[in-house]
Amino acid sequence: MKFRPYDQAQTTFVNLNYRKILGEDSDVVLINDIIESSDLSSIETKYVEVGNLAFDPKAMMKIFVYGYYKEYFGGRPLHRWNSSQHRAPF
């Protein structure tokens, strides 16, 4: 296993349907659908199974694309935004 478990449909901790809460026309749902349908196997093959488990590339890509969409062009501004009252809905 290369990546930490990532399952948007899990109901163990919280049983929420983000599509129902945000609506089908939300920019979050659009970004999620685009990245879920994309093939990231070329990125996934670069990861090695040494050390700690990495975050899933699709989850990270969703956060970066949503951050750029909201005009946060860098890791630190995106981290500050995500750590404040806002949370990336992914």
Steps between C-alpha positions, in 0.01 A plus 500: 500500500651831390226739608298577809144372479274749322130427458248779447211258541601384848233522768701388803584844635245730342212409275482800267413526134702793369303505174175545690647767730682702232272432203580341167587837341769581758855569384622246756291224345624594153867493605444172684336335199771618258787376715326172591454425130859589408779246474777578750681169459809674361528696825416200719782291350757755621423424865708242683394288796776623731428704812165637606194457283438790262173682453294384204600700188135555405423652840804728479417599142147595603631727776754669272254553213235636736759728661607634160137544406456712814823691406733355764820461298739326734531251779511744790199712401304184425596353838401820682167506317433132567602530869280803565121496518480355149563137429555335167186294451689202365 
